[in-house]
């Protein structure tokens, strides 16, 4: 599944599935957003009473989760990463990668 809504993208594959997904890089996002249930490896909070407010309306956040994914490195190899504090939003139309959170918590950009 691929989405096309922003200028910067990267390829990633969910830990429990071999399909490649286009992930939009959001350098200002405090948390990532996923609608991909296969990427969830741990649920840290169910029904957190959060909503994402968008230009087109708002979406309910179903859970705060840890996401596991393989990221393609610049040398073409795949590296597995677990990124905490993602928002699971089943109705989201894009997958967002939180550069700031990944760097602060994992040292990855």
FITI-736199 format. One record per residue: residue in one letter; residue number from 1; x, y, z of N, C-alpha, C in turn. Coordinates in Angstrom, 1 decimal. Example, Ala and Ser with C-alpha at 12.3 -4.5 7.8 and 13.67 -1.06 7.14 Angstrom:
+--------+-----+--------+--------+--------+--------+--------+--------+--------+--------+--------+
! residu ! num !    n_x !    n_y !    n_z !   ca_x !   ca_y !   ca_z !    c_x !    c_y !    c_z !
+--------+-----+--------+--------+--------+--------+--------+--------+--------+--------+--------+
!      a !   1 !   13.2 !   -5.7 !    7.8 !   12.3 !   -4.5 !    7.8 !   13.2 !   -3.3 !    7.8 !
!      s !   2 !   12.8 !   -2.2 !    7.1 !   13.7 !   -1.1 !    7.1 !   12.9 !    0.0 !    7.9 !
+--------+-----+--------+--------+--------+--------+--------+--------+--------+--------+--------+
This chain:
+--------+-----+--------+--------+--------+--------+--------+--------+--------+--------+--------+
! residu ! num !    n_x !    n_y !    n_z !   ca_x !   ca_y !   ca_z !    c_x !    c_y !    c_z !
+--------+-----+--------+--------+--------+--------+--------+--------+--------+--------+--------+
!      x !   1 !    0.8 !   -1.2 !    0.0 !    0.0 !    0.0 !    0.0 !    0.9 !    1.2 !    0.0 !
!      x !   2 !    0.6 !    2.2 !   -0.8 !    1.4 !    3.4 !   -0.9 !    0.4 !    4.6 !   -0.9 !
!      x !   3 !    0.9 !    5.7 !   -0.3 !    0.1 !    6.9 !   -0.3 !    1.0 !    8.1 !   -0.8 !
!      x !   4 !    0.3 !    9.1 !   -1.3 !    1.1 !   10.2 !   -1.9 !    0.5 !   11.5 !   -1.5 !
!      x !   5 !    1.0 !   12.1 !   -0.4 !    0.5 !   13.4 !    0.1 !    1.5 !   14.4 !    0.6 !
!      x !   6 !    2.8 !   14.1 !    0.4 !    3.8 !   15.1 !    0.9 !    5.0 !   15.0 !    0.0 !
!      x !   7 !    6.0 !   15.8 !    0.3 !    7.2 !   16.0 !   -0.6 !    8.3 !   15.0 !   -0.3 !
!      x !   8 !    8.5 !   14.6 !    1.0 !    9.6 !   13.7 !    1.3 !    9.0 !   12.4 !    1.8 !
!      x !   9 !    9.6 !   11.3 !    1.2 !    9.2 !   10.0 !    1.6 !   10.4 !    9.1 !    1.8 !
!      x !  10 !   10.1 !    7.9 !    2.4 !   11.1 !    6.9 !    2.4 !   10.3 !    5.5 !    2.4 !
!      x !  11 !   11.0 !    4.5 !    2.1 !   10.4 !    3.2 !    2.1 !   10.6 !    2.5 !    3.4 !
!      x !  12 !    9.6 !    1.8 !    3.8 !    9.7 !    1.0 !    5.1 !    8.8 !   -0.2 !    4.9 !
!      x !  13 !    9.1 !   -1.3 !    5.6 !    8.3 !   -2.5 !    5.6 !    8.0 !   -2.8 !    7.1 !
!      x !  14 !    6.7 !   -3.1 !    7.3 !    6.3 !   -3.4 !    8.7 !    7.0 !   -4.7 !    9.1 !
!      x !  15 !    7.2 !   -4.8 !   10.4 !    8.0 !   -5.9 !   11.0 !    7.3 !   -7.3 !   10.7 !
!      x !  16 !    6.0 !   -7.3 !   10.7 !    5.3 !   -8.6 !   10.6 !    4.7 !   -8.8 !    9.2 !
!      x !  17 !    5.0 !   -8.0 !    8.3 !    4.5 !   -8.1 !    6.9 !    5.7 !   -7.8 !    5.9 !
!      x !  18 !    5.6 !   -8.4 !    4.8 !    6.7 !   -8.1 !    3.8 !    6.3 !   -7.1 !    2.8 !
!      x !  19 !    5.2 !   -6.4 !    3.0 !    4.9 !   -5.4 !    2.0 !    5.6 !   -4.0 !    2.3 !
!      x !  20 !    6.0 !   -3.4 !    1.3 !    6.6 !   -2.1 !    1.4 !    5.6 !   -1.0 !    1.5 !
!      x !  21 !    5.8 !    0.0 !    2.3 !    4.9 !    1.1 !    2.5 !    5.6 !    2.4 !    2.4 !
!      x !  22 !    5.0 !    3.4 !    1.7 !    5.5 !    4.7 !    1.7 !    5.2 !    5.4 !    2.9 !
!      x !  23 !    6.3 !    5.9 !    3.6 !    6.1 !    6.6 !    4.8 !    6.5 !    8.1 !    4.6 !
!      x !  24 !    5.7 !    9.0 !    5.0 !    6.0 !   10.4 !    4.8 !    6.7 !   10.9 !    6.0 !
!      x !  25 !    7.8 !   11.6 !    5.7 !    8.7 !   12.2 !    6.7 !    8.1 !   13.5 !    7.2 !
!      x !  26 !    7.9 !   13.6 !    8.5 !    7.4 !   14.8 !    9.2 !    8.4 !   15.3 !   10.2 !
!      x !  27 !    9.2 !   16.2 !    9.8 !   10.3 !   16.7 !   10.7 !    9.8 !   17.4 !   11.9 !
!      x !  28 !    8.6 !   17.9 !   12.0 !    8.1 !   18.6 !   13.1 !    7.1 !   17.7 !   14.0 !
!      x !  29 !    6.8 !   16.6 !   13.6 !    5.8 !   15.7 !   14.3 !    6.4 !   15.2 !   15.6 !
!      x !  30 !    5.7 !   15.4 !   16.7 !    6.2 !   14.9 !   18.0 !    6.0 !   13.3 !   18.1 !
!      x !  31 !    5.0 !   12.8 !   17.3 !    4.8 !   11.4 !   17.2 !    4.5 !   11.0 !   15.8 !
!      x !  32 !    4.8 !    9.7 !   15.5 !    4.4 !    9.2 !   14.2 !    2.9 !    8.8 !   14.2 !
!      x !  33 !    2.4 !    8.6 !   13.0 !    1.1 !    8.1 !   12.8 !    1.1 !    6.9 !   11.9 !
!      x !  34 !    0.3 !    5.9 !   12.3 !    0.2 !    4.7 !   11.4 !   -1.3 !    4.3 !   11.4 !
!      x !  35 !   -1.7 !    3.7 !   10.2 !   -2.9 !    3.1 !   10.1 !   -2.7 !    1.6 !    9.9 !
!      x !  36 !   -1.4 !    1.2 !    9.8 !   -1.0 !   -0.2 !    9.5 !   -0.9 !   -1.0 !   10.8 !
!      x !  37 !   -1.9 !   -1.8 !   11.0 !   -2.0 !   -2.7 !   12.2 !   -0.8 !   -3.7 !   12.2 !
!      x !  38 !   -0.3 !   -4.1 !   11.1 !    0.8 !   -5.0 !   11.0 !    2.1 !   -4.4 !   11.6 !
!      x !  39 !    2.2 !   -3.1 !   11.7 !    3.4 !   -2.5 !   12.1 !    3.5 !   -2.4 !   13.7 !
!      x !  40 !    2.4 !   -2.6 !   14.3 !    2.3 !   -2.5 !   15.8 !    3.0 !   -3.7 !   16.5 !
!      x !  41 !    3.9 !   -3.4 !   17.3 !    4.6 !   -4.5 !   18.1 !    4.2 !   -4.5 !   19.6 !
!      x !  42 !    3.7 !   -3.3 !   20.0 !    3.4 !   -3.2 !   21.4 !    2.4 !   -2.0 !   21.6 !
!      x !  43 !    1.4 !   -2.2 !   22.4 !    0.4 !   -1.2 !   22.7 !    0.7 !   -0.6 !   24.0 !
!      x !  44 !    1.0 !    0.7 !   24.1 !    1.3 !    1.3 !   25.4 !    0.1 !    1.9 !   26.1 !
!      x !  45 !   -0.9 !    2.4 !   25.3 !   -2.1 !    3.0 !   25.8 !   -3.2 !    2.8 !   24.9 !
!      x !  46 !   -4.3 !    2.1 !   25.3 !   -5.5 !    2.0 !   24.5 !   -6.5 !    3.1 !   24.8 !
!      x !  47 !   -7.2 !    3.5 !   23.7 !   -8.2 !    4.6 !   23.9 !   -7.7 !    5.8 !   24.7 !
!      x !  48 !   -6.7 !    6.5 !   24.1 !   -6.0 !    7.6 !   24.9 !   -6.8 !    8.9 !   24.9 !
!      x !  49 !   -8.0 !    8.9 !   24.4 !   -8.8 !   10.2 !   24.4 !   -8.1 !   11.3 !   23.6 !
!      x !  50 !   -7.5 !   10.9 !   22.5 !   -6.8 !   11.9 !   21.6 !   -7.5 !   11.9 !   20.3 !
!      x !  51 !   -7.5 !   13.0 !   19.7 !   -8.0 !   13.2 !   18.3 !   -6.9 !   13.9 !   17.5 !
!      x !  52 !   -6.7 !   13.6 !   16.2 !   -5.8 !   14.4 !   15.4 !   -6.7 !   15.4 !   14.7 !
!      x !  53 !   -6.4 !   16.6 !   14.8 !   -7.1 !   17.7 !   14.1 !   -6.4 !   18.0 !   12.8 !
!      x !  54 !   -7.2 !   17.9 !   11.8 !   -6.7 !   18.1 !   10.4 !   -7.4 !   19.2 !    9.7 !
!      x !  55 !   -6.9 !   19.7 !    8.6 !   -7.6 !   20.7 !    7.8 !   -9.0 !   20.2 !    7.4 !
!      x !  56 !   -9.1 !   18.9 !    7.1 !  -10.3 !   18.3 !    6.6 !  -11.2 !   17.7 !    7.7 !
!      x !  57 !  -10.8 !   17.9 !    9.0 !  -11.6 !   17.4 !   10.1 !  -10.7 !   16.8 !   11.1 !
!      x !  58 !  -11.3 !   15.8 !   11.9 !  -10.4 !   15.2 !   12.9 !  -10.6 !   13.7 !   12.9 !
!      x !  59 !   -9.6 !   13.0 !   13.4 !   -9.7 !   11.5 !   13.4 !   -9.4 !   11.1 !   14.9 !
!      x !  60 !  -10.1 !   10.0 !   15.3 !   -9.9 !    9.4 !   16.6 !   -8.6 !    8.6 !   16.6 !
!      x !  61 !   -7.8 !    8.8 !   17.7 !   -6.6 !    7.9 !   17.9 !   -7.1 !    6.7 !   18.7 !
!      x !  62 !   -6.8 !    5.5 !   18.2 !   -7.2 !    4.3 !   18.8 !   -6.3 !    3.8 !   19.9 !
!      x !  63 !   -5.0 !    4.1 !   19.7 !   -4.0 !    3.7 !   20.7 !   -2.7 !    4.4 !   20.5 !
!      x !  64 !   -1.9 !    4.4 !   21.5 !   -0.5 !    4.8 !   21.4 !    0.3 !    3.5 !   21.4 !
!      x !  65 !    1.2 !    3.4 !   20.4 !    1.9 !    2.1 !   20.2 !    3.3 !    2.3 !   19.9 !
!      x !  66 !    4.1 !    1.1 !   20.0 !    5.4 !    1.1 !   19.5 !    5.3 !    0.4 !   18.1 !
!      x !  67 !    6.0 !    0.9 !   17.1 !    6.0 !    0.4 !   15.8 !    7.4 !   -0.2 !   15.4 !
!      x !  68 !    7.3 !   -1.4 !   14.8 !    8.6 !   -2.0 !   14.4 !    8.6 !   -2.0 !   12.9 !
!      x !  69 !    9.7 !   -1.6 !   12.3 !    9.7 !   -1.5 !   10.8 !   11.2 !   -1.7 !   10.4 !
!      x !  70 !   11.3 !   -2.2 !    9.2 !   12.6 !   -2.3 !    8.5 !   12.7 !   -1.0 !    7.6 !
!      x !  71 !   13.9 !   -0.3 !    7.8 !   14.1 !    0.9 !    7.0 !   15.3 !    0.6 !    6.1 !
!      x !  72 !   15.1 !    1.1 !    4.9 !   16.2 !    0.9 !    3.9 !   17.3 !    2.0 !    4.1 !
!      x !  73 !   18.5 !    1.6 !    4.4 !   19.6 !    2.5 !    4.6 !   20.1 !    3.0 !    3.3 !
!      x !  74 !   21.0 !    4.0 !    3.3 !   21.5 !    4.6 !    2.1 !   22.4 !    3.6 !    1.3 !
!      x !  75 !   22.9 !    2.6 !    2.0 !   23.7 !    1.6 !    1.2 !   22.8 !    0.5 !    0.6 !
!      x !  76 !   21.5 !    0.6 !    0.8 !   20.6 !   -0.4 !    0.2 !   20.2 !   -1.5 !    1.1 !
!      x !  77 !   20.9 !   -1.6 !    2.3 !   20.5 !   -2.7 !    3.2 !   19.3 !   -2.3 !    4.0 !
!      x !  78 !   18.7 !   -3.3 !    4.7 !   17.5 !   -3.0 !    5.5 !   17.9 !   -3.1 !    7.0 !
!      x !  79 !   17.4 !   -2.2 !    7.8 !   17.7 !   -2.2 !    9.3 !   16.4 !   -2.2 !   10.0 !
!      x !  80 !   16.3 !   -3.0 !   11.1 !   15.1 !   -3.1 !   11.9 !   15.1 !   -2.0 !   13.0 !
!      x !  81 !   14.0 !   -1.3 !   13.1 !   13.9 !   -0.2 !   14.1 !   12.6 !   -0.4 !   14.9 !
!      x !  82 !   12.6 !   -0.1 !   16.1 !   11.4 !    0.0 !   16.9 !   11.3 !    1.5 !   17.4 !
!      x !  83 !   10.2 !    2.1 !   17.0 !   10.0 !    3.5 !   17.3 !    8.8 !    3.6 !   18.2 !
!      x !  84 !    9.0 !    4.2 !   19.4 !    8.0 !    4.3 !   20.4 !    7.0 !    5.5 !   20.1 !
!      x !  85 !    5.9 !    5.5 !   20.8 !    5.0 !    6.7 !   20.9 !    4.3 !    7.0 !   19.5 !
!      x !  86 !    4.1 !    6.0 !   18.7 !    3.3 !    6.2 !   17.5 !    1.8 !    6.3 !   17.8 !
!      x !  87 !    1.1 !    7.0 !   17.1 !   -0.4 !    7.1 !   17.2 !   -1.0 !    6.1 !   16.2 !
!      x !  88 !   -1.8 !    5.2 !   16.7 !   -2.5 !    4.3 !   15.8 !   -3.8 !    4.9 !   15.4 !
!      x !  89 !   -4.0 !    5.3 !   14.2 !   -5.2 !    5.9 !   13.7 !   -5.7 !    5.1 !   12.5 !
!      x !  90 !   -6.6 !    4.2 !   12.7 !   -7.0 !    3.3 !   11.6 !   -7.5 !    4.0 !   10.3 !
!      x !  91 !   -8.1 !    5.2 !   10.5 !   -8.6 !    6.0 !    9.3 !   -7.6 !    7.0 !    8.7 !
!      x !  92 !   -6.4 !    7.0 !    9.2 !   -5.4 !    7.9 !    8.6 !   -5.1 !    7.5 !    7.2 !
!      x !  93 !   -4.9 !    8.5 !    6.3 !   -4.6 !    8.2 !    4.9 !   -3.1 !    8.2 !    4.6 !
!      x !  94 !   -2.3 !    8.6 !    5.5 !   -0.8 !    8.6 !    5.3 !   -0.1 !    8.0 !    6.5 !
!      x !  95 !    1.1 !    7.5 !    6.3 !    1.9 !    7.0 !    7.4 !    3.0 !    8.1 !    7.6 !
!      x !  96 !    3.1 !    8.6 !    8.9 !    4.0 !    9.7 !    9.1 !    5.2 !    9.2 !   10.0 !
!      x !  97 !    6.4 !    9.5 !    9.6 !    7.6 !    9.1 !   10.4 !    8.1 !   10.3 !   11.1 !
!      x !  98 !    8.2 !   10.2 !   12.5 !    8.5 !   11.4 !   13.3 !   10.0 !   11.5 !   13.4 !
!      x !  99 !   10.7 !   12.3 !   12.6 !   12.1 !   12.4 !   12.7 !   12.6 !   12.9 !   14.0 !
!      x ! 100 !   12.0 !   13.9 !   14.6 !   12.4 !   14.4 !   15.9 !   12.4 !   13.3 !   17.0 !
!      x ! 101 !   11.3 !   12.6 !   17.1 !   11.1 !   11.6 !   18.1 !   12.2 !   10.4 !   17.9 !
!      x ! 102 !   12.3 !   10.0 !   16.6 !   13.3 !    8.9 !   16.4 !   14.7 !    9.4 !   16.7 !
!      x ! 103 !   15.0 !   10.6 !   16.5 !   16.4 !   11.1 !   16.9 !   16.5 !   11.2 !   18.4 !
!      x ! 104 !   15.5 !   11.8 !   19.0 !   15.6 !   12.0 !   20.5 !   15.7 !   10.7 !   21.3 !
!      x ! 105 !   14.9 !    9.7 !   20.8 !   14.8 !    8.5 !   21.6 !   15.7 !    7.4 !   21.1 !
!      x ! 106 !   16.1 !    7.4 !   19.8 !   16.9 !    6.4 !   19.3 !   18.2 !    6.8 !   18.6 !
!      x ! 107 !   18.3 !    8.1 !   18.4 !   19.5 !    8.6 !   17.7 !   19.5 !    8.4 !   16.2 !
!      x ! 108 !   18.3 !    8.1 !   15.6 !   18.2 !    7.9 !   14.2 !   17.5 !    9.1 !   13.6 !
!      x ! 109 !   17.8 !    9.4 !   12.4 !   17.1 !   10.4 !   11.6 !   16.5 !    9.7 !   10.5 !
+--------+-----+--------+--------+--------+--------+--------+--------+--------+--------+--------+
